[in-house]
Amino acid sequence: MDSLMNAGIIWWQGIVQDIDDPEKIGRVKVRIFGYHTEDIDIDLLPWASPIMPITSASIGGLGTSPTGVITGAWVVGFFRDGDSAEDPIIFGTVPGKPQTKLNTQNKFSDPAGLYPTENKDSLLPNGSILKESDVNRLATGDNTDETIVQTKKDSIDSAAGEPITPYAAKYPHNNVFSTKSGHHVEFDDTPGSERIHIYHKSGTFIEIHPDGTTVKKSKNDDYEIIEGDKTVHITGNYKMIVDGKISVHGGSAAEYKYGGTHKVNSGGTHTIEAPKLDLNP
């Protein structure tokens, strides 16, 4: 410990080259400016360990996983072993506004050949392109017609009366988390447009609007399993539209009570089967 304290802190900046840590503890390989030349093979670069926030336990499988960094990301850190410069620690990633085209011949670049790009069609719906902020478009509010905001507007279910997304984020109020495959989570604090939004790459989402309205949309089957009682209290109207068949199975009994008119319309045969049928008993 004394040797570490006396070694001093040497800060560095570099570009992530490899994220497939064989030990699965969140380490990445970084090509560090001033220490690693372009002719050094990626396999020879040291593994750099990440610093996790105090809110993450980082022990016993608890806390936030140290994953999410991708190749090509710019990171800043320091050498834990000082002048020896063999034990790098990542302090954090550094977003920017890339101005130079991707050049895979330059080893100080994304070895996967993805970022930065000039072709918006090759990116995720919210991805950024050359000369644009690296920050997610859902957070910046820029070019949202090329994001999931527009995707959701284009797939409105008018038959169900689906409300349009109230997205109106203004920088820097929308807190966004996005993954490489296209999942997104938003905690939007934009004054007057506060929302919570969870979006799956398939288009399935849950969104809570500024007035508390909740919209849930599943792009495929939806299962709800309740191993206990369930109570639903609706103070307004209840409307259900089913394009297919409705099947209701009760294990013991079913009871329906209406305070007003009860109307049943059948487009075909209406059949009631029971061992005993009582009308106004």
Residue pairs with C-beta under 8 A, 6 or more apart in sequence:
4 80
4 81
4 82
6 82
7 79
7 81
7 82
7 83
7 84
8 82
8 83
9 78
9 79
9 82
10 78
10 79
10 82
10 83
10 85
11 76
11 77
11 78
12 32
12 33
12 34
12 35
12 76
12 77
12 78
12 79
12 88
13 32
13 33
13 74
13 75
13 76
13 77
13 94
14 30
14 31
14 32
14 33
14 35
14 36
14 74
14 75
14 77
14 108
15 30
15 31
15 72
15 73
15 74
15 75
15 108
15 109
15 110
16 28
16 29
16 30
16 69
16 70
16 71
16 72
16 73
16 74
16 75
17 28
17 29
17 30
17 31
17 42
17 45
17 71
17 111
18 28
18 29
18 42
18 45
18 71
18 111
19 28
19 29
19 67
19 69
19 70
19 71
21 27
21 28
21 47
25 49
25 66
26 49
26 50
26 52
26 65
26 66
26 67
27 47
27 48
27 49
27 50
28 47
28 48
28 50
28 69
28 75
28 90
29 42
29 45
29 46
29 47
29 48
30 45
30 48
30 75
30 77
30 88
30 90
31 40
31 42
31 45
31 107
31 108
32 88
33 108
35 85
36 45
38 106
38 107
38 108
39 107
40 107
42 111
46 86
46 87
46 88
48 75
48 77
48 88
48 89
48 90
49 88
49 89
49 90
50 66
50 69
50 89
50 90
51 77
51 89
51 90
51 91
51 92
52 58
52 63
52 64
52 66
53 64
55 63
55 64
56 62
56 63
56 64
57 63
58 66
68 179
69 75
69 90
69 93
70 112
70 115
70 180
71 110
71 111
71 112
71 114
72 109
72 110
72 111
72 112
72 114
72 115
73 93
73 115
74 93
74 94
74 95
74 96
75 90
75 91
75 92
75 93
75 94
76 90
76 91
76 92
76 94
77 88
77 89
77 90
77 91
77 92
78 88
78 89
78 91
79 85
79 86
79 87
79 88
79 89
80 87
80 88
80 89
81 87
95 133
95 134
95 135
96 133
96 134
97 131
97 132
97 133
97 134
98 115
98 116
98 130
98 131
98 134
99 130
99 131
100 116
101 116
101 118
101 130
102 109
102 110
102 113
102 114
102 115
102 116
102 117
103 109
104 110
104 111
104 113
114 122
116 128
116 129
116 130
117 123
117 127
117 129
117 130
118 129
118 130
119 129
120 127
120 129
120 146
123 129
124 178
124 180
124 181
124 182
125 146
125 147
125 148
125 151
125 182
126 136
126 137
126 138
126 147
126 148
126 178
126 184
127 137
128 134
128 135
128 136
128 137
132 142
132 143
133 140
133 142
135 171
136 176
136 178
136 184
137 143
137 144
137 146
137 147
138 144
138 147
138 148
138 149
138 167
138 169
138 174
138 176
138 178
138 184
138 186
139 169
139 171
139 172
139 174
139 175
139 176
140 171
141 169
141 170
141 171
141 174
144 150
144 167
148 184
148 199
149 165
149 167
151 203
152 164
152 165
152 203
152 205
153 164
153 165
155 203
156 162
156 164
157 217
159 241
160 241
161 239
162 215
162 217
163 209
163 213
163 215
165 197
165 207
165 215
166 193
166 195
166 209
166 210
167 188
167 193
167 195
167 197
168 190
168 192
168 193
169 186
169 188
169 190
169 193
170 190
170 191
170 193
173 188
173 189
173 190
173 191
174 186
174 187
174 188
174 189
174 190
175 186
175 187
175 188
175 189
176 184
176 185
176 186
177 184
177 185
177 186
178 184
178 185
181 201
182 201
183 199
183 200
183 201
184 197
184 198
184 199
185 197
185 198
185 199
186 195
186 196
186 197
186 199
187 196
188 194
188 195
188 196
188 197
192 210
193 210
194 210
195 207
195 208
195 209
195 210
196 207
196 208
197 205
197 206
197 207
197 208
198 205
198 206
198 207
199 205
200 219
202 219
202 220
203 217
203 219
204 217
204 218
204 219
204 220
205 215
205 216
205 217
206 214
206 215
206 216
206 217
207 214
207 215
208 214
209 215
248 254
256 262
264 270
